[in-house]
Amino acid sequence: MSQLLFDTGEWTFDTLKRTYDAIEDVAVREMGLDPYPNQVELISSEQMLDAYSSIGMPVFYHHWSFGKRFARDEAMYRKGYSGLAYEIVINSNPCISYIMEENTMTMQALVMAHAAFGHNHFFKNNYLFKEQTDASGILDYLNFAKSYIARCEERHGITAVERILDTAHALMDQGVNRYGRRARPSLSQEQARAEAREAHARENFSDLWRTLPPSRKGAAKPAKRLEPRRGAPSLPEENLLYFLEKFSPNLRDWERELLRIVRNISQYFFPQRQTKVMNEGCATYVHYKIMNRLFDLGKISEGAMLEFLTSHTAVVFQPDFDDPRYGGLNPYALGFEMMCDIERAAMAPTDEDRIYLPEIAGCGDPMGALKEAWANYRDDSFIAQYLSPHLIRKMKLFKLENHAAEPRYKVAAIHDEFGYRDVRRALASQYDPGFRDPNIQVTEADLAGDRRLVLTHKMHNEVPLAEQEAKAVLAYVGDLWGFDVELRGLNDLGVERYRHEFAPAPPMESGPLY
């Protein structure tokens, strides 16, 4: 009797369940992975496009940009200019994996191994996700955000709501806590507090205040309160959305709540931006090991294995630097190669490995070494710790330097003792969010005077922000702040290199606070 889990490309729900159980047995019992409970859902290609447009989440609030993205992706897909991802996986508890109806059974097995166990294990165990995300509360919070924003659109109008969301989306990358100044947000507590604030505002609102007659001419006016509404800010502040939400003199309570929603969602996605190589490398390594193990056990056929290897090699393909398809290092390729290299060094180390990878060389426990790395590193620190000379040679990596005053590039590091370390440091720095993302902070805010807000960009390597984009985003900040805003660019010595200013139009008459 055949032991094959499936023998054709067609799938049924019984085949999917049987294959999932076999994958789970290998992943959990043999490899020792520790995932969240899984929820695997089948969706159509159109539903996959819809998930693309809403950042891969099963429920999300409405915004015009999502429709624009859907129309673009759908047109590209229908014309054959681009394909669709085989799956989407969500960092939630239970972990939700979407797989497409159009996939063959071999591809369903691959994506369940990749998403439901590779990504899932990484989400649950990596320190960044544990510190900065709330997997158990994200879906309920997104449901709250969607309904809250819908109520705001009914009460205040779609134009007013989209004005705030447009601005908040433009500042999302600067709306995160990078260095752990604040505890991880509990999204269930955030939701409860938001609902309590909304209920309190409804209960205490009275439309009678609008009917009061204007004050008489010459009547003494009460002294204007110049103190900040919510206490003095602690400066400098790296999280622009947090600062504007708490201290903007121009925002109503419902507008502050919209900023808080976007800020919490931005924080939820922030670890994914810091672990792209590791996350995809972990998932690709896991699916590769599981599919090979299923083949060794006689549970998938040679034809299915060939189909799997065709897809796998396309995913980890790395074009050479002079190839027209080259667009930088493929995170799947780099991540997968590093995971395989850790396994090699753990099982069959060279003398070179004992120098460059002393913690894992010859340890004899590759899965233990990998799980330790997956749990305790992000991309830049992982590369700085584990990129070996063996892999540098295999991937033909070297370091180039480009100076504006020089007519040519300079090869600054090659395959020698000093070059290996320089290549490793240089590549790690490219994934360091401290170097990759602009360092912009609120440094001055005159809350008791003219309300002028000063942002400071601490430039890296004397590189300024693109002027046109900087001015456009500064206008968004000024719109939320309601008063003059200034952006200063400082070099490493604190010398000002550029300055942009924005003065907003007079504020509109405010409506209800809730």
C-alpha positions, 0 to 999 in steps of 0.5 A, spaced: 500 500 500 502 506 498 505 511 503 504 517 499 500 523 502 498 525 495 499 522 488 496 528 484 497 535 483 489 536 485 488 537 493 482 535 497 481 537 504 482 530 507 489 530 503 490 537 506 489 535 513 493 528 512 499 532 509 498 538 515 499 532 520 505 529 517 508 536 516 507 538 524 510 531 526 516 532 522 516 540 525 514 539 532 517 532 534 523 531 530 525 538 529 523 541 535 519 547 533 515 551 537 509 554 533 503 558 535 496 554 534 495 554 527 489 556 523 490 555 515 485 558 510 484 557 503 483 563 499 482 565 491 487 569 487 482 575 488 482 574 496 489 574 495 490 580 492 485 583 497 489 581 502 495 584 499 492 591 499 490 591 506 498 589 508 496 582 509 491 582 514 484 579 515 481 585 517 483 592 516 480 599 516 478 603 509 483 607 506 483 610 499 490 607 498 488 600 499 483 600 493 489 603 489 494 598 491 488 593 489 487 596 482 494 596 480 496 589 483 490 586 480 492 589 473 499 587 473 496 580 475 491 579 470 496 581 464 501 576 466 506 581 469 507 579 476 505 573 480 502 572 487 505 570 493 503 562 494 501 564 502 500 570 507 502 569 514 499 573 520 503 574 526 497 572 531 495 567 536 493 563 533 497 564 527 493 565 521 496 562 514 492 563 507 494 559 502 491 559 495 486 555 492 490 555 485 496 552 488 497 544 486 498 539 492 505 540 492 505 547 493 500 547 499 505 542 502 511 547 501 507 553 503 504 550 510 511 548 512 514 555 510 508 559 513 505 555 518 511 552 522 517 556 519 514 563 520 510 561 525 516 559 530 520 565 528 514 570 530 513 566 537 520 565 539 524 571 536 525 577 542 523 583 537 516 580 536 516 578 544 517 585 546 514 589 541 508 585 538 501 583 541 500 576 537 494 575 542 490 582 541 492 584 534 486 581 531 481 584 536 484 590 535 484 591 528 476 589 528 476 595 533 480 600 529 475 598 523 469 599 526 472 606 530 474 609 523 467 607 520 464 611 526 468 617 525 467 617 517 459 617 519 460 622 524 465 627 521 466 625 514 470 621 510 474 627 507 476 629 515 478 622 516 482 621 510 486 627 512 488 624 518 490 617 516 494 620 510 498 624 514 499 618 519 501 613 514 506 618 511 509 618 518 508 611 520 516 609 519 517 615 524 511 612 529 515 607 532 519 606 539 526 603 536 530 603 543 525 600 548 523 607 551 516 604 552 513 597 554 510 593 549 503 595 548 497 591 550 492 591 544 487 589 548 488 594 554 489 599 548 482 597 545 479 598 552 481 604 554 479 607 547 472 604 548 472 608 555 474 614 552 469 614 547 463 612 551 465 618 556 465 623 551 459 621 548 456 621 555 458 628 557 457 631 550 451 636 550 450 640 543 447 646 548 454 649 548 453 651 541 447 655 542 450 660 547 450 667 545 457 670 543 460 674 549 459 682 549 463 687 546 468 689 551 467 684 556 473 681 560 476 675 557 479 670 561 486 669 561 488 664 555 491 658 558 498 657 555 500 650 559 500 644 555 494 640 555 497 633 557 503 635 561 510 637 559 514 632 553 520 629 554 525 631 549 528 629 544 522 624 542 523 619 536 516 617 535 513 623 531 506 620 531 506 619 539 508 626 540 503 629 535 498 624 539 499 627 546 501 634 545 498 637 538 494 643 540 490 642 534 487 635 534 481 633 537 480 627 541 478 622 535 483 625 531 488 623 536 485 616 537 486 615 529 494 617 530 494 612 536 491 606 531 496 607 526 502 608 531 500 601 534 499 598 527 506 601 525 509 598 532 506 591 530 510 591 523 516 594 526 520 587 528 518 585 521 522 590 518 528 588 522 528 581 521 526 580 513 533 576 512 532 571 518 525 570 518 525 568 510 531 564 511 528 561 517 521 559 513 525 557 507 530 552 511 524 549 515 520 548 509 526 545 505 528 540 511 521 538 512 520 537 504 526 533 504 524 529 510 517 527 507 521 525 501 526 520 505 520 517 509 516 515 502 511 520 503 511 524 497 513 522 490 519 524 486 515 528 481 512 532 487 520 533 489 522 535 483 516 540 483 518 543 490 525 543 488 523 547 482 519 552 486 525 552 491 531 554 487 527 560 484 525 563 491 533 562 493 536 564 486 541 570 487 543 574 480 550 576 479 551 583 480 552 584 473 546 580 471 540 585 468 535 581 474 540 584 479 536 588 485 541 587 491 541 581 495 535 576 495 533 576 503 531 569 501 537 567 498 542 570 504 537 567 509 537 560 507 544 560 505 546 562 512 542 557 515 545 552 511 552 554 513 550 554 520 548 547 520 555 545 516 559 549 521 555 545 527 556 538 524 563 539 519 567 545 522 573 547 519 579 550 522 577 557 519 570 556 522 573 555 529 576 562 529 570 566 526 564 562 529 567 559 535 560 558 539 557 553 534 563 550 530 563 543 532 557 543 537 553 537 533 547 540 534 545 544 528 537 545 530 539 548 537 544 553 534 539 555 529 533 556 534 538 560 539 540 565 533 532 565 531 530 567 538 536 572 540 538 576 533 535 581 528 538 581 521 544 586 522 546 582 529 545 576 526 549 577 519 555 580 524 555 574 528 554 568 523 556 570 516 562 566 515 568 566 510 566 560 507 559 563 505 563 570 503 567 566 498 561 562 496 556 568 495 562 572 492 561 578 496 566 583 497 566 591 499 566 597 494 567 604 497 564 610 493 567 617 494 564 623 491 571 626 489 573 620 486 572 618 479 572 610 480 569 605 485 574 602 490 574 595 492 575 596 499 575 589 502 577 582 498 577 575 501 583 575 506 583 575 513 581 583 514 577 583 508 572 577 511 571 582 517 570 588 513 565 585 509 561 582 514 561 589 518 559 592 512 553 588 510 551 588 517 550 595 517 546 595 511 541 592 515 541 596 521 535 600 522 539 605 525 543 607 519 538 605 514 532 609 517 533 617 518 534 619 525 529 624 526 527 627 533 522 632 536 528 636 539 524 643 541 516 644 542 514 651 545 508 649 548 507 655 552 509 660 547 508 661 539 507 653 539 513 652 534 515 645 533 523 643 531 525 637 528 532 635 528 535 630 522 541 627 525 545 625 518 549 619 517 555 620 512 552 627 511 547 624 507 541 629 507 533 627 506 530 628 499 528 635 499 522 634 495 519 629 500 522 632 506 518 638 505 512 634 503 512 630 509 514 636 513 507 639 511 503 633 514 507 634 520 505 642 520 497 640 518 497 635 525 501 640 529 497 646 527 503 651 528 510 653 525 514 647 524 522 647 522 526 641 520 534 642 521 539 637 518 545 636 522 551 632 521 555 628 526 559 634 529 552 638 530 553 643 524 547 645 521 547 643 513 540 644 511 533 647 514 526 647 511 520 650 514 513 650 514 507 655 516 500 651 516 494 655 514 489 657 519 486 652 523 479 650 521 473 651 526 473 644 530 467 640 531 465 635 536 470 632 541 468 625 540 
